[in-house]
Amino acid sequence: MSIANEQDATVSFFTNCYENDWERVLTENRLETMIKRCNYDFLERVLIINNVKDRTKVEQYAIEAVSKNIIDAYYFSEDYSEKVLSAFSIKRDSFVLDFYDGYWYSMGPLSAVYFCKGKYLLYFTCDCIMEPKGTSSHWIAESITALQNDCSIFVANPFWNDNIVESRHDKFKEENNFIHVSAFSDQCFMVENSRLHGDIYNTYHYASEKYPIYAGNLFEKRVYSYMCNNKFTRITRNDVYYIHERLLNHDLEGKKQHIDLLKEFKKIASVCSRKLRKFVYKKFMGHQNVDYSNAKNGCLDFRIKAIR
C-alpha cells in the first residue's frame, strides 16, 4: 500500500453466487480462496446471493462463512431489489432486450455498488479467480494510483487467461504494466465506487452491441455505454491474471442439455432483433463506434469512425 494513499484507498471485495453454483462457492473453499489470492487487506468482504431456490439452506452456509471470518456480510439481492433499482433510476422492465432478461445478471454487481462501504469496489463474478501462482496485490494499489491520477480511466482489472489476444488487439496504449483499452467486463473490475452511483445506467452507445444477446440489457452493457459516451477507458494489468472457468454445482456437471425448440426459436428471433436494431441505429440514426487508434502521449483522440 505504499503507492496509493492508505486512507484514500479502502477497497471492498464483493462476489456473487446463484442457484447453479452456490454449492461450489459456499460448501467448498472457493470463497476463501478467491479472497486469499487477492492478497489484499480489504475493508470488507461481501457475498451477494442471487435467485436461489432453497434460501434457508443457502443462508445456513452463508452464516457459517461469516462465523469463520471468511466474509463479513452477505445479502440476498431480491430483498433489496426495489431500493437498488430506485437508487440507480433503473426500471425493472428495462433489463429486457431481444427477448432476454438481464435482471439477474445485473443484480450482483448493482447490489455490490449499492452496499459497498469502501472508496473502491473490487468485484469478481464467482466463476473468476486470481491465478494461484505469481499472485500479487501490487496491481490493486497501483491501479488505485492510476485511477486517482487520471479521471479518464474509469475501471481497472488484471489480465484474464482466456482472452489475452483480444485484449492486446484492442489496446491503444501500454505503459507502466497497464494496457489501456476501450472495454468493460463484469467478470472482474475495480472502480472508485462513487463513479457507479447516480443515473448512469440509462444511456446507450452503439459499441455496446458487442455484449451477449442472452444477457439482455445487462449491467456491463449499460456501464460500457456510459464509458463510451463519456470517453472513459479501462486499464488492464499485463503481469497478473485471473482465471475464468466453468463453475456449476456437482449435480449439474456433465448434464446434457435437451434441445428445446422454443429456446432455439428464441435465439433466432433475438439475433434477428439485434441485427434489425443495429441496422436502424447505423443507417438512419448515425450511430457509430469509437476509434482509439490515434491515442498517444497520454492524450486520447476520440475520433469517430463509421462501422464497416
The 8 nearest C-alpha neighbors of each residue, nearest first, counted from 0:
[[1, 2, 140, 3, 5, 4, 137, 8],
 [0, 2, 3, 4, 5, 140, 141, 137],
 [3, 1, 0, 140, 141, 4, 144, 5],
 [2, 4, 144, 140, 1, 0, 5, 143],
 [3, 5, 7, 6, 8, 2, 1, 0],
 [6, 4, 8, 7, 3, 0, 9, 1],
 [5, 7, 8, 4, 9, 3, 118, 0],
 [8, 6, 4, 5, 9, 118, 3, 119],
 [7, 9, 5, 6, 4, 10, 118, 3],
 [10, 8, 117, 118, 42, 7, 119, 6],
 [9, 11, 119, 117, 41, 42, 120, 118],
 [10, 12, 120, 43, 117, 42, 41, 121],
 [11, 13, 44, 121, 122, 43, 45, 120],
 [14, 12, 45, 122, 46, 44, 111, 121],
 [13, 15, 123, 46, 124, 122, 125, 47],
 [14, 16, 47, 46, 125, 48, 124, 107],
 [15, 17, 21, 48, 49, 20, 125, 47],
 [16, 18, 49, 21, 50, 51, 19, 20],
 [19, 17, 51, 20, 21, 50, 52, 16],
 [18, 20, 247, 17, 248, 21, 251, 22],
 [19, 21, 247, 248, 23, 22, 17, 18],
 [20, 22, 24, 16, 17, 23, 18, 25],
 [23, 21, 26, 25, 24, 20, 248, 27],
 [24, 22, 20, 21, 27, 248, 25, 26],
 [23, 25, 29, 21, 22, 30, 27, 26],
 [24, 26, 22, 27, 23, 21, 60, 30],
 [27, 25, 22, 23, 24, 28, 60, 21],
 [26, 28, 29, 23, 25, 24, 22, 30],
 [29, 27, 31, 30, 32, 26, 24, 25],
 [30, 28, 24, 32, 27, 31, 33, 23],
 [31, 29, 33, 32, 24, 28, 34, 25],
 [30, 32, 34, 28, 33, 29, 69, 35],
 [33, 31, 35, 29, 34, 30, 36, 28],
 [34, 32, 30, 128, 31, 36, 35, 29],
 [33, 35, 31, 32, 37, 36, 30, 38],
 [36, 34, 32, 37, 38, 33, 31, 39],
 [37, 35, 38, 34, 33, 129, 32, 134],
 [36, 38, 35, 34, 39, 136, 129, 33],
 [39, 37, 36, 136, 35, 135, 40, 34],
 [40, 38, 37, 136, 41, 35, 34, 139],
 [39, 41, 42, 38, 10, 43, 9, 37],
 [42, 40, 43, 10, 11, 39, 12, 44],
 [41, 43, 11, 10, 9, 117, 40, 44],
 [44, 42, 11, 41, 71, 12, 45, 10],
 [45, 43, 12, 70, 71, 13, 11, 41],
 [44, 46, 13, 72, 73, 70, 71, 12],
 [45, 47, 73, 14, 15, 13, 48, 74],
 [46, 48, 15, 74, 73, 107, 75, 14],
 [49, 47, 75, 16, 15, 17, 74, 76],
 [50, 48, 17, 76, 51, 16, 75, 47],
 [49, 51, 17, 18, 52, 48, 103, 77],
 [50, 52, 18, 17, 53, 49, 54, 48],
 [53, 51, 54, 18, 50, 57, 55, 56],
 [54, 52, 56, 55, 51, 57, 18, 58],
 [53, 55, 57, 56, 52, 51, 58, 59],
 [56, 54, 58, 57, 53, 59, 52, 60],
 [57, 55, 59, 58, 54, 53, 60, 61],
 [58, 56, 54, 59, 60, 55, 61, 53],
 [57, 59, 61, 55, 60, 56, 54, 62],
 [60, 58, 62, 56, 57, 61, 63, 55],
 [59, 61, 63, 58, 62, 57, 25, 64],
 [60, 62, 58, 64, 63, 59, 57, 65],
 [63, 61, 65, 59, 64, 60, 58, 66],
 [62, 64, 60, 66, 61, 65, 67, 59],
 [65, 63, 61, 67, 69, 62, 66, 70],
 [66, 64, 68, 70, 62, 63, 67, 71],
 [65, 67, 63, 68, 64, 62, 69, 70],
 [68, 66, 64, 65, 69, 63, 70, 62],
 [69, 67, 65, 66, 70, 64, 71, 63],
 [68, 70, 64, 67, 31, 65, 71, 30],
 [71, 69, 44, 65, 68, 45, 72, 64],
 [70, 72, 44, 65, 45, 43, 68, 69],
 [71, 73, 45, 70, 65, 46, 44, 74],
 [74, 72, 46, 45, 47, 61, 75, 48],
 [75, 73, 47, 76, 48, 46, 72, 78],
 [76, 74, 48, 77, 78, 47, 49, 73],
 [75, 77, 78, 79, 49, 74, 80, 48],
 [76, 78, 80, 79, 75, 49, 50, 81],
 [79, 77, 76, 75, 80, 74, 81, 82],
 [78, 80, 82, 77, 76, 81, 83, 75],
 [79, 81, 77, 83, 82, 76, 78, 84],
 [82, 80, 84, 83, 79, 85, 78, 77],
 [83, 81, 85, 79, 80, 84, 86, 87],
 [84, 82, 80, 86, 85, 81, 79, 113],
 [85, 83, 89, 81, 87, 86, 82, 88],
 [84, 86, 88, 82, 87, 83, 81, 89],
 [87, 85, 83, 84, 88, 82, 197, 89],
 [86, 88, 84, 198, 85, 197, 89, 83],
 [89, 87, 85, 198, 86, 84, 90, 197],
 [90, 88, 84, 87, 85, 91, 200, 93],
 [89, 91, 93, 92, 84, 88, 94, 85],
 [90, 92, 93, 94, 89, 84, 102, 95],
 [91, 93, 94, 90, 95, 100, 102, 89],
 [92, 94, 90, 95, 91, 216, 89, 96],
 [95, 93, 216, 101, 92, 100, 102, 215],
 [94, 96, 100, 215, 93, 99, 92, 216],
 [95, 97, 215, 98, 99, 216, 94, 100],
 [96, 98, 269, 99, 272, 273, 215, 95],
 [97, 99, 96, 269, 95, 100, 265, 215],
 [100, 98, 215, 95, 96, 97, 213, 214],
 [101, 99, 95, 215, 94, 102, 214, 96],
 [102, 100, 215, 217, 214, 94, 104, 216],
 [101, 103, 105, 94, 104, 100, 106, 217],
 [102, 104, 105, 106, 101, 49, 107, 50],
 [105, 103, 101, 102, 106, 217, 107, 214],
 [104, 106, 218, 102, 103, 217, 107, 108],
 [105, 107, 109, 103, 110, 108, 104, 102],
 [108, 106, 110, 105, 109, 15, 47, 111],
 [107, 109, 111, 110, 106, 105, 112, 122],
 [110, 108, 106, 112, 111, 107, 105, 113],
 [111, 109, 113, 107, 108, 112, 106, 114],
 [110, 112, 108, 114, 109, 113, 115, 13],
 [113, 111, 109, 115, 110, 114, 108, 192],
 [112, 114, 110, 111, 115, 109, 83, 86],
 [115, 113, 111, 112, 110, 116, 109, 45],
 [114, 116, 112, 111, 117, 113, 11, 120],
 [117, 115, 114, 118, 11, 43, 42, 10],
 [118, 116, 10, 9, 11, 119, 115, 42],
 [117, 119, 9, 191, 192, 10, 8, 116],
 [120, 118, 191, 10, 192, 117, 190, 9],
 [119, 121, 11, 189, 190, 192, 10, 122],
 [122, 120, 189, 12, 188, 11, 13, 119],
 [121, 123, 13, 187, 188, 14, 12, 120],
 [124, 122, 187, 14, 186, 125, 127, 13],
 [123, 125, 186, 14, 126, 127, 15, 187],
 [124, 126, 127, 15, 14, 123, 16, 24],
 [127, 125, 124, 246, 244, 243, 245, 128],
 [128, 126, 243, 125, 242, 124, 123, 244],
 [127, 129, 242, 241, 33, 130, 126, 243],
 [128, 130, 241, 36, 242, 240, 131, 37],
 [129, 131, 241, 132, 240, 242, 134, 128],
 [132, 130, 134, 129, 36, 133, 128, 241],
 [133, 131, 134, 130, 129, 135, 36, 239],
 [132, 134, 135, 131, 239, 130, 240, 238],
 [135, 133, 132, 131, 36, 130, 239, 129],
 [134, 136, 137, 133, 38, 138, 37, 239],
 [135, 137, 38, 138, 139, 39, 37, 140],
 [138, 136, 140, 139, 135, 141, 0, 142],
 [137, 139, 141, 136, 140, 142, 236, 135],
 [140, 138, 142, 137, 136, 141, 143, 189],
 [141, 139, 143, 137, 142, 138, 3, 0],
 [140, 142, 144, 138, 143, 139, 137, 145],
 [143, 141, 145, 139, 144, 140, 138, 146],
 [142, 144, 146, 140, 141, 145, 147, 139],
 [143, 145, 141, 147, 3, 142, 146, 148],
 [144, 146, 142, 148, 147, 143, 149, 141],
 [147, 145, 143, 144, 149, 148, 152, 142],
 [146, 148, 144, 145, 149, 143, 150, 142],
 [149, 147, 145, 146, 144, 150, 143, 152],
 [148, 150, 151, 146, 152, 147, 145, 153],
 [149, 151, 152, 146, 148, 153, 147, 231],
 [150, 152, 231, 149, 153, 232, 230, 146],
 [153, 151, 232, 150, 233, 231, 149, 146],
 [152, 154, 232, 231, 233, 151, 190, 150],
 [155, 153, 190, 233, 189, 152, 188, 234],
 [156, 154, 234, 189, 233, 235, 188, 142],
 [155, 157, 235, 188, 189, 187, 236, 234],
 [158, 156, 236, 235, 240, 239, 159, 241],
 [159, 157, 240, 237, 236, 235, 239, 241],
 [160, 158, 241, 240, 161, 242, 162, 163],
 [159, 161, 242, 162, 241, 240, 163, 158],
 [162, 160, 159, 163, 243, 242, 164, 244],
 [163, 161, 165, 164, 160, 159, 166, 158],
 [164, 162, 166, 165, 161, 160, 159, 167],
 [165, 163, 167, 166, 162, 168, 161, 169],
 [166, 164, 168, 163, 167, 162, 169, 170],
 [167, 165, 163, 169, 168, 164, 170, 162],
 [166, 168, 170, 164, 169, 165, 163, 178],
 [167, 169, 165, 166, 170, 164, 171, 163],
 [170, 168, 166, 167, 180, 165, 171, 181],
 [171, 169, 180, 167, 179, 168, 172, 178],
 [170, 172, 292, 291, 179, 180, 294, 169],
 [171, 173, 179, 170, 178, 174, 295, 294],
 [174, 172, 178, 177, 179, 176, 171, 175],
 [173, 175, 177, 176, 178, 172, 179, 237],
 [174, 176, 177, 173, 178, 236, 237, 141],
 [177, 175, 174, 237, 236, 178, 238, 173],
 [178, 176, 236, 235, 174, 175, 173, 234],
 [177, 179, 173, 235, 234, 172, 170, 236],
 [180, 178, 234, 172, 170, 233, 173, 171],
 [181, 179, 170, 233, 182, 232, 169, 171],
 [180, 182, 232, 233, 179, 183, 169, 231],
 [181, 183, 180, 233, 223, 232, 184, 169],
 [182, 184, 223, 219, 233, 185, 181, 222],
 [185, 183, 186, 219, 187, 188, 182, 223],
 [184, 186, 187, 219, 188, 183, 124, 123],
 [187, 185, 124, 184, 123, 127, 188, 122],
 [188, 186, 123, 185, 122, 156, 184, 124],
 [189, 187, 156, 122, 155, 121, 154, 185],
 [188, 190, 121, 155, 120, 154, 156, 122],
 [191, 189, 154, 120, 119, 192, 188, 153],
 [192, 190, 119, 193, 194, 118, 120, 189],
 [191, 193, 119, 194, 120, 190, 195, 118],
 [192, 194, 196, 195, 191, 118, 119, 112],
 [195, 193, 192, 196, 191, 190, 197, 153],
 [194, 196, 193, 192, 197, 112, 199, 191],
 [197, 195, 193, 194, 87, 198, 199, 192],
 [196, 198, 87, 199, 195, 86, 88, 194],
 [197, 199, 87, 88, 200, 201, 196, 89],
 [198, 200, 197, 201, 225, 202, 196, 195],
 [201, 199, 221, 202, 198, 222, 89, 225],
 [202, 200, 199, 198, 203, 221, 89, 88],
 [201, 203, 200, 225, 224, 199, 221, 204],
 [202, 204, 224, 205, 201, 221, 225, 207],
 [205, 203, 224, 206, 207, 228, 227, 202],
 [204, 206, 207, 286, 208, 287, 288, 203],
 [207, 205, 288, 208, 204, 209, 224, 287],
 [208, 206, 209, 205, 220, 204, 224, 210],
 [207, 209, 206, 210, 205, 277, 220, 204],
 [208, 210, 207, 206, 211, 220, 212, 205],
 [209, 211, 208, 207, 220, 212, 214, 219],
 [212, 210, 213, 214, 209, 215, 208, 220],
 [211, 213, 214, 215, 210, 97, 269, 99],
 [214, 212, 211, 99, 215, 100, 101, 266],
 [215, 213, 101, 212, 211, 217, 99, 100],
 [216, 214, 101, 96, 99, 100, 95, 217],
 [217, 215, 94, 101, 96, 95, 220, 214],
 [216, 218, 101, 105, 220, 215, 219, 214],
 [217, 219, 105, 221, 220, 222, 216, 104],
 [220, 218, 222, 221, 185, 217, 184, 223],
 [219, 221, 223, 217, 218, 207, 222, 224],
 [222, 220, 224, 218, 200, 219, 223, 225],
 [223, 221, 225, 219, 224, 220, 226, 218],
 [222, 224, 226, 220, 225, 221, 183, 219],
 [225, 223, 204, 203, 221, 227, 222, 226],
 [224, 226, 222, 228, 223, 227, 202, 229],
 [225, 227, 231, 223, 229, 224, 228, 230],
 [228, 226, 230, 224, 229, 225, 223, 231],
 [227, 229, 225, 226, 230, 224, 204, 203],
 [228, 230, 226, 227, 231, 225, 151, 224],
 [231, 229, 227, 228, 226, 232, 151, 301],
 [232, 230, 226, 151, 229, 153, 152, 227],
 [233, 231, 152, 181, 153, 180, 151, 230],
 [232, 234, 154, 180, 155, 152, 153, 179],
 [233, 235, 179, 155, 178, 177, 180, 154],
 [236, 234, 156, 178, 157, 177, 155, 158],
 [235, 237, 157, 177, 176, 238, 158, 156],
 [236, 238, 176, 177, 158, 239, 235, 178],
 [237, 239, 236, 240, 176, 158, 157, 177],
 [240, 238, 157, 237, 158, 236, 134, 135],
 [241, 239, 158, 159, 157, 130, 129, 160],
 [240, 242, 129, 159, 130, 128, 160, 158],
 [241, 243, 128, 160, 127, 129, 159, 130],
 [244, 242, 127, 126, 241, 128, 161, 160],
 [245, 243, 126, 246, 242, 127, 128, 161],
 [244, 246, 126, 247, 243, 127, 252, 20],
 [247, 245, 126, 244, 20, 248, 23, 125],
 [248, 246, 20, 19, 251, 252, 249, 245],
 [247, 249, 20, 251, 250, 23, 19, 22],
 [248, 250, 252, 251, 247, 23, 22, 253],
 [249, 251, 248, 252, 254, 247, 253, 19],
 [250, 252, 249, 248, 254, 247, 253, 19],
 [253, 251, 249, 254, 250, 247, 248, 246],
 [252, 254, 255, 251, 250, 249, 256, 247],
 [255, 253, 252, 251, 256, 250, 257, 249],
 [256, 254, 257, 253, 252, 251, 258, 250],
 [255, 257, 254, 258, 259, 253, 251, 252],
 [258, 256, 259, 255, 254, 260, 262, 263],
 [257, 259, 260, 256, 263, 262, 261, 255],
 [258, 260, 262, 261, 257, 263, 256, 264],
 [259, 261, 263, 262, 264, 258, 265, 257],
 [260, 262, 264, 263, 259, 265, 266, 258],
 [263, 261, 265, 259, 264, 260, 266, 258],
 [264, 262, 260, 266, 265, 261, 259, 267],
 [263, 265, 261, 267, 262, 266, 260, 268],
 [264, 266, 262, 268, 263, 267, 269, 261],
 [267, 265, 263, 269, 264, 268, 262, 270],
 [266, 268, 264, 270, 265, 269, 271, 263],
 [267, 269, 265, 271, 266, 270, 272, 264],
 [270, 268, 97, 272, 266, 271, 267, 265],
 [271, 269, 273, 267, 272, 268, 274, 266],
 [270, 272, 268, 274, 269, 273, 275, 267],
 [273, 271, 269, 275, 270, 274, 97, 268],
 [272, 274, 276, 270, 275, 271, 277, 269],
 [275, 273, 271, 277, 276, 272, 278, 270],
 [274, 276, 278, 272, 273, 277, 271, 279],
 [275, 277, 273, 279, 278, 274, 280, 272],
 [278, 276, 280, 274, 279, 275, 281, 273],
 [277, 279, 275, 281, 276, 280, 282, 274],
 [278, 280, 276, 282, 283, 277, 281, 275],
 [281, 279, 284, 277, 286, 278, 283, 282],
 [280, 282, 286, 285, 278, 279, 284, 283],
 [283, 281, 279, 278, 280, 285, 284, 286],
 [282, 284, 279, 285, 280, 281, 278, 286],
 [283, 285, 280, 286, 281, 282, 279, 278],
 [286, 284, 281, 283, 282, 280, 287, 305],
 [285, 287, 281, 280, 284, 205, 288, 204],
 [288, 286, 305, 205, 306, 285, 304, 281],
 [289, 287, 206, 304, 205, 306, 303, 305],
 [288, 290, 303, 304, 291, 301, 302, 287],
 [291, 289, 303, 302, 292, 301, 304, 288],
 [292, 290, 294, 293, 301, 171, 300, 289],
 [291, 293, 171, 290, 294, 300, 170, 301],
 [294, 292, 291, 300, 295, 299, 171, 290],
 [293, 295, 299, 300, 291, 292, 298, 171],
 [296, 294, 297, 298, 293, 299, 172, 171],
 [297, 295, 298, 294, 299, 172, 293, 174],
 [296, 298, 295, 299, 294, 172, 300, 149],
 [299, 297, 296, 295, 294, 300, 293, 301],
 [300, 298, 294, 301, 297, 295, 291, 293],
 [299, 301, 294, 302, 293, 291, 298, 292],
 [302, 300, 291, 299, 290, 303, 289, 230],
 [301, 303, 290, 300, 304, 289, 291, 293],
 [302, 304, 289, 290, 301, 288, 305, 287],
 [305, 303, 290, 288, 287, 289, 306, 302],
 [304, 306, 287, 307, 288, 303, 286, 281],
 [307, 305, 287, 288, 304, 281, 286, 289],
 [306, 305, 304, 287, 288, 281, 282, 278]]
